[in-house]
Protein backbone atom coordinates (compact mmCIF):
# COMPACT_ATOMS: atom_id res chain seq x y z
CA UNK A 1 0.00 0.00 0.00
CA UNK A 2 1.25 3.48 -0.87
CA UNK A 3 2.60 5.39 2.13
CA UNK A 4 0.59 8.59 2.50
CA UNK A 5 2.09 11.83 3.84
CA UNK A 6 1.35 12.36 7.52
CA UNK A 7 -0.72 15.52 8.08
CA UNK A 8 -1.04 17.66 11.19
CA UNK A 9 -4.80 17.12 11.35
CA UNK A 10 -7.09 14.14 11.70
CA UNK A 11 -8.49 13.13 8.32
CA UNK A 12 -11.92 11.62 7.88
CA UNK A 13 -11.80 8.04 6.60
CA UNK A 14 -14.98 8.83 4.67
CA UNK A 15 -13.82 11.96 2.85
CA UNK A 16 -13.57 11.75 -0.92
CA UNK A 17 -9.98 11.87 -2.26
CA UNK A 18 -8.35 10.63 0.93
CA UNK A 19 -4.90 10.73 -0.69
CA UNK A 20 -5.46 14.32 -1.81
CA UNK A 21 -6.28 15.38 1.74
CA UNK A 22 -3.19 13.68 3.13
CA UNK A 23 -1.00 15.52 0.63
CA UNK A 24 -2.79 18.84 1.12
CA UNK A 25 -2.65 18.84 4.91
CA UNK A 26 0.97 17.71 4.91
CA UNK A 27 1.76 21.00 3.13
CA UNK A 28 2.67 23.57 5.78
CA UNK A 29 1.07 26.54 4.01
CA UNK A 30 -2.21 24.75 3.34
CA UNK A 31 -2.22 23.13 6.76
CA UNK A 32 -1.97 26.56 8.39
CA UNK A 33 -4.97 27.80 6.41
CA UNK A 34 -6.90 24.72 7.41
CA UNK A 35 -5.92 25.31 11.06
CA UNK A 36 -7.43 28.79 10.83
CA UNK A 37 -10.75 27.24 9.79
CA UNK A 38 -10.66 24.86 12.74
CA UNK A 39 -9.77 27.66 15.16
CA UNK A 40 -12.43 29.91 13.64
CA UNK A 41 -15.06 27.30 14.46
CA UNK A 42 -13.64 26.71 17.93
CA UNK A 43 -13.68 30.44 18.69
CA UNK A 44 -16.97 31.42 17.08
CA UNK A 45 -19.38 28.49 17.38
CA UNK A 46 -21.50 27.87 20.45
CA UNK A 47 -19.97 24.84 22.16
CA UNK A 48 -22.81 24.70 24.67
CA UNK A 49 -25.38 23.86 22.00
CA UNK A 50 -22.86 22.11 19.72
CA UNK A 51 -20.56 20.01 21.95
CA UNK A 52 -18.60 18.67 18.98
CA UNK A 53 -17.07 22.15 18.53
CA UNK A 54 -14.68 21.32 21.40
CA UNK A 55 -13.42 18.21 19.58
CA UNK A 56 -10.84 19.46 17.10
CA UNK A 57 -10.66 16.13 15.27
CA UNK A 58 -14.42 16.24 14.72
CA UNK A 59 -14.25 19.86 13.55
CA UNK A 60 -11.35 19.02 11.20
CA UNK A 61 -13.25 16.20 9.56
CA UNK A 62 -16.38 18.32 9.16
CA UNK A 63 -14.31 21.02 7.44
CA UNK A 64 -12.91 18.43 5.03
CA UNK A 65 -16.39 17.36 4.01
CA UNK A 66 -17.50 20.99 3.89
CA UNK A 67 -14.61 22.11 1.69
CA UNK A 68 -15.27 19.29 -0.75
CA UNK A 69 -18.93 20.28 -0.87
CA UNK A 70 -18.00 23.90 -1.59
CA UNK A 71 -15.55 22.80 -4.27
CA UNK A 72 -18.09 20.57 -6.00
CA UNK A 73 -20.84 23.20 -5.92
CA UNK A 74 -18.44 25.84 -7.25
CA UNK A 75 -17.10 23.66 -10.06
CA UNK A 76 -20.59 22.56 -11.12
CA UNK A 77 -21.52 26.23 -11.60
CA UNK A 78 -18.43 27.23 -13.59
CA UNK A 79 -16.64 29.01 -10.74
CA UNK A 80 -13.49 30.53 -12.31
CA UNK A 81 -11.14 28.96 -9.75
CA UNK A 82 -12.13 25.55 -11.10
CA UNK A 83 -12.17 26.56 -14.76
CA UNK A 84 -8.76 28.21 -15.09
CA UNK A 85 -10.18 31.70 -14.60
CA UNK A 86 -12.79 31.14 -17.26
CA UNK A 87 -16.23 29.59 -16.98
CA UNK A 88 -18.09 32.88 -16.55
CA UNK A 89 -18.40 35.40 -19.37
CA UNK A 90 -18.50 38.47 -17.10
CA UNK A 91 -14.80 39.32 -16.71
CA UNK A 92 -15.59 41.90 -14.03
CA UNK A 93 -17.29 39.27 -11.93
CA UNK A 94 -14.42 36.82 -12.49
CA UNK A 95 -11.89 39.40 -11.28
CA UNK A 96 -14.06 40.28 -8.29
CA UNK A 97 -14.40 36.64 -7.27
CA UNK A 98 -10.77 35.64 -7.76
CA UNK A 99 -9.15 38.72 -6.19
CA UNK A 100 -9.51 37.76 -2.49
CA UNK A 101 -8.67 34.08 -3.05
CA UNK A 102 -4.98 33.52 -2.34
CA UNK A 103 -4.66 30.49 -4.60
CA UNK A 104 -1.36 29.19 -5.93
CA UNK A 105 -2.44 27.80 -9.29
CA UNK A 106 -5.49 27.02 -11.33
CA UNK A 107 -3.82 23.66 -11.91
CA UNK A 108 -3.52 22.85 -8.21
CA UNK A 109 -5.39 19.78 -7.02
CA UNK A 110 -9.14 19.94 -6.53
CA UNK A 111 -8.65 19.50 -2.78
CA UNK A 112 -6.19 22.39 -2.55
CA UNK A 113 -8.38 24.81 -4.45
CA UNK A 114 -11.49 23.69 -2.56
CA UNK A 115 -9.65 24.40 0.68
CA UNK A 116 -8.34 27.83 -0.32
CA UNK A 117 -11.77 28.83 -1.62
CA UNK A 118 -13.40 27.72 1.63
CA UNK A 119 -10.77 29.50 3.73
CA UNK A 120 -11.19 32.68 1.71
CA UNK A 121 -14.97 32.66 2.03
CA UNK A 122 -14.94 32.01 5.77
CA UNK A 123 -11.86 33.77 7.12
CA UNK A 124 -10.87 36.38 4.53
CA UNK A 125 -14.20 37.53 3.12
CA UNK A 126 -16.38 36.70 6.10
CA UNK A 127 -19.06 35.16 3.89
CA UNK A 128 -20.88 33.52 6.77
CA UNK A 129 -24.46 32.94 7.86
CA UNK A 130 -23.93 31.33 11.25
CA UNK A 131 -20.59 32.23 12.89
CA UNK A 132 -18.22 29.32 13.08
CA UNK A 133 -20.33 26.72 11.34
CA UNK A 134 -21.56 27.95 7.95
CA UNK A 135 -20.01 29.43 4.82
CA UNK A 136 -21.86 31.25 2.04
CA UNK A 137 -20.93 30.60 -1.59
CA UNK A 138 -22.43 32.97 -4.17
CA UNK A 139 -22.25 31.33 -7.60
CA UNK A 140 -23.84 34.34 -9.36
CA UNK A 141 -21.78 34.90 -12.48
CA UNK A 142 -22.77 38.50 -13.25
CA UNK A 143 -21.34 41.62 -11.61
CA UNK A 144 -23.86 44.25 -10.52
CA UNK A 145 -22.99 47.90 -9.92
CA UNK A 146 -26.15 48.41 -7.89
CA UNK A 147 -25.06 48.36 -4.21
CA UNK A 148 -28.56 47.33 -3.19
CA UNK A 149 -28.59 44.32 -5.48
CA UNK A 150 -29.83 41.23 -3.63
CA UNK A 151 -28.51 37.98 -5.14
CA UNK A 152 -31.09 35.50 -6.34
CA UNK A 153 -31.50 32.96 -3.54
CA UNK A 154 -30.94 30.01 -5.85
CA UNK A 155 -27.46 31.40 -6.53
CA UNK A 156 -26.54 31.23 -2.86
CA UNK A 157 -25.30 27.99 -1.33
CA UNK A 158 -24.85 27.75 2.43
CA UNK A 159 -22.56 24.92 3.53
CA UNK A 160 -23.17 24.16 7.19
CA UNK A 161 -20.85 22.07 9.36
CA UNK A 162 -23.85 20.60 11.20
CA UNK A 163 -24.58 18.71 7.98
CA UNK A 164 -20.98 17.54 7.62
CA UNK A 165 -20.73 15.11 10.53
CA UNK A 166 -19.20 11.70 9.99
CA UNK A 167 -21.69 9.20 8.51
CA UNK A 168 -21.99 7.06 11.62
CA UNK A 169 -25.68 6.12 11.34
CA UNK A 170 -26.50 2.96 9.44
CA UNK A 171 -29.64 1.04 8.57
CA UNK A 172 -28.09 -1.86 6.66
CA UNK A 173 -24.97 -2.18 8.82
CA UNK A 174 -22.68 -5.04 7.81
CA UNK A 175 -25.51 -7.18 6.43
CA UNK A 176 -24.23 -9.86 4.03
CA UNK A 177 -25.96 -11.20 0.94
CA UNK A 178 -26.68 -14.46 2.77
CA UNK A 179 -28.27 -12.55 5.65
CA UNK A 180 -30.37 -10.52 3.22
CA UNK A 181 -31.53 -13.65 1.42
CA UNK A 182 -32.51 -15.26 4.72
CA UNK A 183 -35.04 -12.47 5.31
CA UNK A 184 -38.65 -12.84 4.25
CA UNK A 185 -40.05 -10.55 1.56
CA UNK A 186 -41.82 -8.56 4.28
CA UNK A 187 -38.62 -8.20 6.30
CA UNK A 188 -36.70 -7.01 3.24
CA UNK A 189 -39.40 -4.43 2.66
CA UNK A 190 -39.13 -3.29 6.26
CA UNK A 191 -35.38 -2.72 5.90
CA UNK A 192 -35.91 -0.72 2.71
CA UNK A 193 -38.65 1.32 4.38
CA UNK A 194 -36.45 2.07 7.39
CA UNK A 195 -33.76 3.29 5.02
CA UNK A 196 -36.20 5.52 3.11
CA UNK A 197 -37.56 6.90 6.38
CA UNK A 198 -34.10 7.61 7.78
CA UNK A 199 -33.15 9.46 4.61
CA UNK A 200 -36.41 11.39 4.57
CA UNK A 201 -36.07 12.46 8.19
CA UNK A 202 -32.51 13.74 7.81
CA UNK A 203 -32.50 17.47 8.59
CA UNK A 204 -30.29 19.79 6.55
CA UNK A 205 -29.14 23.07 8.05
CA UNK A 206 -27.48 24.38 4.91
CA UNK A 207 -29.03 24.84 1.49
CA UNK A 208 -28.24 24.77 -2.19
CA UNK A 209 -26.38 21.46 -2.10
CA UNK A 210 -28.06 20.40 -5.32
CA UNK A 211 -26.89 16.99 -6.51
CA UNK A 212 -24.17 16.76 -3.86
CA UNK A 213 -24.66 14.40 -0.92
CA UNK A 214 -23.88 15.35 2.63
CA UNK A 215 -21.82 12.58 4.32
CA UNK A 216 -24.80 10.90 5.97
CA UNK A 217 -26.91 11.25 2.83
CA UNK A 218 -24.09 9.57 0.94
CA UNK A 219 -24.05 6.73 3.47
CA UNK A 220 -27.77 6.15 3.05
CA UNK A 221 -27.41 6.31 -0.73
CA UNK A 222 -24.63 3.70 -0.68
CA UNK A 223 -26.80 1.47 1.50
CA UNK A 224 -29.69 1.86 -0.92
CA UNK A 225 -27.37 0.73 -3.72
CA UNK A 226 -26.26 -2.22 -1.57
CA UNK A 227 -29.85 -3.32 -0.94
CA UNK A 228 -30.63 -2.93 -4.63
CA UNK A 229 -27.63 -5.10 -5.51
CA UNK A 230 -28.74 -7.76 -3.03
CA UNK A 231 -32.27 -7.64 -4.43
CA UNK A 232 -31.10 -8.02 -8.02
CA UNK A 233 -28.78 -10.92 -7.22
CA UNK A 234 -31.56 -12.63 -5.27
CA UNK A 235 -34.08 -12.24 -8.10
CA UNK A 236 -31.91 -12.57 -11.20
CA UNK A 237 -28.69 -14.18 -10.03
CA UNK A 238 -26.67 -11.09 -10.98
CA UNK A 239 -26.50 -7.36 -10.32
CA UNK A 240 -25.03 -6.64 -13.76
CA UNK A 241 -27.48 -4.20 -15.36
CA UNK A 242 -26.80 -5.37 -18.90
CA UNK A 243 -27.48 -9.00 -18.05
CA UNK A 244 -30.60 -8.07 -16.08
CA UNK A 245 -31.92 -6.03 -19.00
CA UNK A 246 -31.49 -9.05 -21.30
CA UNK A 247 -33.36 -11.25 -18.80
CA UNK A 248 -36.18 -8.73 -18.41
CA UNK A 249 -36.45 -8.25 -22.17
CA UNK A 250 -36.78 -12.00 -22.75
CA UNK A 251 -39.34 -12.35 -19.96
CA UNK A 252 -41.43 -9.46 -21.29
CA UNK A 253 -41.30 -10.80 -24.87
CA UNK A 254 -42.50 -14.17 -23.60
CA UNK A 255 -45.28 -12.52 -21.56
CA UNK A 256 -46.55 -10.48 -24.53
CA UNK A 257 -46.48 -13.49 -26.87
CA UNK A 258 -48.49 -15.48 -24.32
CA UNK A 259 -51.08 -12.70 -23.95
CA UNK A 260 -51.51 -12.51 -27.73
CA UNK A 261 -52.24 -16.21 -27.84
CA UNK A 262 -54.81 -15.83 -25.06
CA UNK A 263 -56.30 -12.48 -26.18
CA UNK A 264 -56.51 -11.92 -29.94
CA UNK A 265 -57.32 -8.23 -29.39
CA UNK A 266 -54.45 -7.66 -27.00
CA UNK A 267 -52.77 -4.29 -27.55
CA UNK A 268 -55.56 -2.64 -29.55
CA UNK A 269 -56.43 0.93 -28.62
CA UNK A 270 -59.57 1.07 -26.44
CA UNK A 271 -62.84 1.66 -28.28
CA UNK A 272 -63.33 5.02 -26.54
CA UNK A 273 -60.07 6.41 -27.88
CA UNK A 274 -61.57 7.81 -31.09
CA UNK A 275 -64.14 9.84 -29.16
CA UNK A 276 -61.54 11.59 -27.00
CA UNK A 277 -60.78 15.28 -27.65
CA UNK A 278 -58.05 15.83 -30.22
CA UNK A 279 -55.79 17.49 -27.62
CA UNK A 280 -56.11 14.44 -25.35
CA UNK A 281 -55.25 12.10 -28.22
CA UNK A 282 -52.18 14.24 -28.90
CA UNK A 283 -51.24 14.01 -25.22
CA UNK A 284 -51.50 10.22 -25.35
CA UNK A 285 -49.31 10.11 -28.43
CA UNK A 286 -46.83 12.39 -26.65
CA UNK A 287 -46.68 10.06 -23.67
CA UNK A 288 -46.12 7.09 -25.98
CA UNK A 289 -43.31 8.93 -27.75
CA UNK A 290 -41.78 9.87 -24.39
CA UNK A 291 -41.82 6.26 -23.21
CA UNK A 292 -40.42 5.12 -26.57
CA UNK A 293 -37.36 7.31 -26.11
CA UNK A 294 -36.99 7.36 -22.31
CA UNK A 295 -38.06 3.90 -21.09
CA UNK A 296 -36.96 0.36 -21.81
CA UNK A 297 -39.85 -1.73 -23.16
CA UNK A 298 -39.87 -3.94 -20.06
CA UNK A 299 -40.01 -0.99 -17.65
CA UNK A 300 -42.81 -0.44 -15.17
CA UNK A 301 -43.72 2.80 -16.90
CA UNK A 302 -45.01 5.82 -15.01
CA UNK A 303 -44.80 9.55 -15.38
CA UNK A 304 -44.45 12.47 -12.95
CA UNK A 305 -45.00 16.23 -13.11
CA UNK A 306 -41.37 16.85 -14.01
CA UNK A 307 -41.67 14.56 -17.03
CA UNK A 308 -44.97 16.11 -18.03
CA UNK A 309 -43.42 19.57 -17.76
CA UNK A 310 -40.54 18.57 -20.03
CA UNK A 311 -43.11 17.40 -22.56
CA UNK A 312 -44.85 20.78 -22.48
CA UNK A 313 -48.02 19.54 -20.80
CA UNK A 314 -50.21 22.00 -18.93
CA UNK A 315 -52.12 21.18 -15.75
CA UNK A 316 -55.25 21.09 -17.84
CA UNK A 317 -53.75 18.33 -20.01
CA UNK A 318 -53.00 16.27 -16.91
CA UNK A 319 -56.53 16.83 -15.62
CA UNK A 320 -58.05 15.64 -18.92
CA UNK A 321 -55.88 12.53 -18.97
CA UNK A 322 -56.92 11.65 -15.42
CA UNK A 323 -60.61 12.48 -16.01
CA UNK A 324 -60.70 10.26 -19.10
CA UNK A 325 -59.02 7.36 -17.30
CA UNK A 326 -55.80 7.37 -19.31
CA UNK A 327 -53.53 8.17 -16.34
CA UNK A 328 -54.04 6.49 -12.97
CA UNK A 329 -52.81 8.18 -9.79
CA UNK A 330 -50.12 6.05 -8.13
CA UNK A 331 -49.72 8.39 -5.17
CA UNK A 332 -46.51 9.61 -3.60
CA UNK A 333 -43.20 7.79 -3.72
CA UNK A 334 -40.40 8.73 -1.36
CA UNK A 335 -36.92 8.91 -2.87
CA UNK A 336 -33.69 10.06 -1.20
CA UNK A 337 -33.98 13.36 -3.05
CA UNK A 338 -37.62 14.03 -2.22
CA UNK A 339 -41.25 12.99 -2.58
CA UNK A 340 -42.84 12.64 -6.01
CA UNK A 341 -46.39 12.30 -7.34
CA UNK A 342 -46.60 9.84 -10.20
CA UNK A 343 -49.19 8.42 -12.58
CA UNK A 344 -49.29 5.16 -14.50
CA UNK A 345 -50.96 4.41 -17.81
CA UNK A 346 -54.35 2.75 -17.49
CA UNK A 347 -54.05 -0.94 -18.35
CA UNK A 348 -55.54 -0.81 -21.90
CA UNK A 349 -53.24 2.06 -22.88
CA UNK A 350 -50.22 0.42 -21.26
CA UNK A 351 -51.01 -2.80 -23.18
CA UNK A 352 -51.18 -0.86 -26.42
CA UNK A 353 -47.86 0.83 -25.74
CA UNK A 354 -46.02 -2.32 -24.68
CA UNK A 355 -47.43 -4.38 -27.55
CA UNK A 356 -45.79 -1.93 -29.94
CA UNK A 357 -42.45 -2.68 -28.33
CA UNK A 358 -42.82 -6.42 -29.04
CA UNK A 359 -44.48 -6.64 -32.47
CA UNK A 360 -46.41 -9.80 -33.32
CA UNK A 361 -44.37 -12.33 -35.28
CA UNK A 362 -41.01 -11.45 -33.76
CA UNK A 363 -39.10 -14.50 -32.66
CA UNK A 364 -39.10 -15.02 -28.89
CA UNK A 365 -35.66 -15.11 -27.28
N, C-alpha and C positions, 0 to 999 in steps of 0.2 A: 504494500500500500504506500502511496506517495506521502512523504512526510510534509505536513502542512506547517507554514510559519506559525510561531506561537504569538498570539496577540496579547495585549494588555487587558482585554476585556473578555468576559464570558460571551460565548457565541451560541446562539440558539441552534440546537441540532435539527430544528425544523425549518430554518430559514432557507430560502432558495439561494443557490450559488454559495454553498458553504465554503468552498475553496476561495472564492472571490472575497468573502468576508474575512477569512484568515489572512489573506494577503493584504487587504486594505487596512485592517486594524493592527497589522504588524508594522505598518508605515508610520513613523513617528508623527509626521505632520497631520496625516488623516486621523490617527488615533487621538491626537490632541483636540481636533475638532469634534470628534465623537464624544470625548470626555466632557466637552462643554455642553453638549446636548444632555448628557446624563446629569451633570451638575445643575443645569437649568431646570430639569424636572425636579430634582431633589430640593432645590431652593424655592421653587415657585408653586409646586403642586401641594395640595392639602393632604398631608400624610394621615391625618385623623380619619378622613373619609375614604382615603385610598392607601391602605397600609403597605401595599407593594412598593410605594414610592421610596420607602426606606431600604428596600432591597436593591442594591445597585446592579446585581446580576439580572434581576427581573427587569429593571428599567432598561438595561443595556439590550436585552433581547427584544423588548418591545420596540425600541428605537430601530433595531435592525429590520424588523418586520415593517415598521412604519416608513422607513426610508425606501425600502423596496416598493411599497405601495405608492409612495410619492413618485418614484422614478417611473413606474409602470404607467400611472395615470398621465404623467407629463409626456412620456414618449408616445403614448397612444393619441395624444392631442397635438402632436407636432411641435412640442416645446423645443426651442432652438438649441438648448444644451444637448439634446439627444438627436439632433439632426444637423450637426456641424454648423450651427449658426443659422441654418436655413429652416425650412418647415413652415414659417409664417411669412406672408407677403409684405406685411407692414414692417419696414426696416426700422422705423422709429420705435415700434413696440419691441422688436427684437433687441435693439440696443438698450432700451429701458429695462428689459427683463434680465439681460446678461450682465449689465454693469455691476450690480452688487454681488454677483456670484464669483467668488475667488476660486475659479476652476483652473486646473493645470493644462488640460487638453480636451478638445472635443473627442479625441480618440482614446481617452482614458477608459477604464473598464466601466461597465454599467453601474457596478456597486459604488465605485469611487464617485462618479458624477451624481448618483442618487444621494449619496451622503452629503456631498458639498452643497447640492441644491437644498436638501432638508436643513442643513446647518444654516445656510444663508437665510432661508425663510423664517426659521425660528429665532436664531440668535442675532443675525445681522439686521434683517429687515423688520423683525418683530411681527411677522404675519401670523398672529395667533388669535384663537377664539377663546380658549380656556387656558389660562397661564399654566405652563408646565406640562400640559398633556395633549394639546392639539395644535396642529399647524395648518395654515390656510394656503392652498395653492390655487392661484387664479390662472386658468388656462385660456383666458380671453386673448385673442391674437390681434386685436386692433387697439391702437393708441388713441385715447380721447383727450382733447385739450380742455374739455369742460371739467372744472374741478369738482362739480357736484354730480358727475357721472356715477351712477350706481351699477356695478357689474351685474349682468344677468346671472341669477342664482345658479342656473345650470352650468355656468362656467366657473363656479367656485367649488372646489373639493376641500373638505375638512378631514384630515387624517388624525384620528384620535387614538392615543395610546391605550385607552380603555378597551378598544377593539383589538389590540395587538398582543393580547396575552398568549402565552403558549397554549397550543391545542391539547389540553390535558383531558377534556371530556370525550368519552367514547360511548357509542351505542353498540357497535359490533365487537369491540375489544379484539382479542386474539382468536376469534372464532375460526376454525378450520373448515375446509370444504366438507369433510366427513361429519363434523358437528352440525353444519348447516343442513346436510342431507338427512340427518337423523331427526330433524324437526318435522312436525306435521305441516301441512299447507297453511293451517290457521296460525301456527306458531311463527312460520316464516313471514306471514302477513303482519303479525304483531311486531316483529323486529323492524320491518320496513316502516310501519306506521310510527313506531317510536323514533326512528331516525328522521322521518318527515316532520314530526312534531318538534323534536329538538331543534332542527334547523329553522322551523317556522317561529319558534319562540326566542331565538337568539336576538338580543337587542343590540342595535348598532348606535353608537354615540356620534360617530362621524357621518359624513354624507358624500355623495358623489363618487363612490368607489367604482361604480359601473360594473364592468365584467371582471373586476379583480376580487378575489376571495380574501377575506380576513383569515388569519390562521385557523380559527375554529371552524369557520365556514369551509375552508379547504379540507379540514379533517373530515367533516361530515360528507363533503362531496366525494372524497376518496373512499369513504365507507360505503356510500351509495354505489360507486363503481364496483367495489368488492362484492356487495350483495348481488348486483346485476350479473357479475361474472359467475358467481356461484349458481345463480338461477339459470343462466344459459347452459352451463356445463351440466347441471342436473337435468334440464329438459332436452338438450340437444347433443350432449356429449362433448361439446366444445364451446369456447367463448370467442372463437374466431368469427368476426362479423361476416366475412365473405362466405365461409362454409355455412353459417347459419342462414344467410340469404338464399343460398342454393337449396337448402333443405326446405325453407319456407316456401320458396317458389314452386318446388316440386309438389309439396303438400297442397298448396292452393290450386295448382293445375289439376291435380287429382280430384280435389273437392268440386271444382267447377265442372269437370267432365262428368262426375257422378250426378250432380244436380241436373245437368242437361239430359241425362238418360232418364231421370225420374220426372222432370218437369219440362216438357217440350217447349213451353213458353218462357222458360227461364231467361232473364236478362232483357226482356222486352220492356220498353217504356210503359209506365202505367197508363191505363185508358184515359184518365183525367188530365194527362199532360197537355193534350192539344187544346183543352179549354182554358188553360192557364193564361194570364196576361202575358203579352209579348215580353215585357221587361223581366218577368219572373222566369220565363223560358231562357232568356239571355243570361240571367243570373245562374241558372242551373248549368248551362253550357260553360259559363265561366268557372264554376266550381269544378266541373269535370276537367276542364283544361288545366286548372291549378293542380288537381290531383295527378293528372297525367305527367306534369313536369316536376312536381315536388314530392310525390309519394311513390314508394315501390308498390307494385300491384298487389302484394300480399299484406300490405299495411292495414292496420285497424284505423281507417281514415276518419279524421274529424277535423274540425275547423274552429278557429277562435277569432276574436274581434281583430287581433293584429293581422291575421291572414286576410280577413275580409277587407280591412282597411287598405292593405297592399293591393288588393284587387280592385279598389275603387268603389266598393259597396257603400251605400248609405245606410243609416239605421232603418230607413223605410224598406230597403231591399231585404234586410234581415227579418224585419217584421212580416213581410209578405211570405218569405220562405218558411217561416215558422207557422204562420196562419194557415198556409196551404199544405202543411204536413211534409214538406221536403226536408227541413232540418229539424232534428229532435234534440231538445235540451239535454245535455249530459251532465249539467251541474258544474260545480267548482272542482278543480283538481289542484292540489298543493304541490308545487315544485320548490326546489331550493331557492329559486330566484323570485318566487311570488305565487299568488293564487290566480288561476285563469278560469274564465268561463268558456266552455266549449260546446259545440254542437256536432252531432253525427248525422250522416245522410239517412233518411228513412229507408227501411229495408228494400223496397222495390227500386229506389233510385240507386242505392248502393249496389244491388244486384246487376242493374244495367251497367253501371260504371265498371264493376269488376269483370263482367262478362266480356267487355271490350278489351280487357287486358289479356284474356285467354281465349282468343277466337276459336269457334267451333272448327274441328278438323285438325287442329294442331296436335302433333304427336305428344303424348304424355311422357314426361321424363321418368 
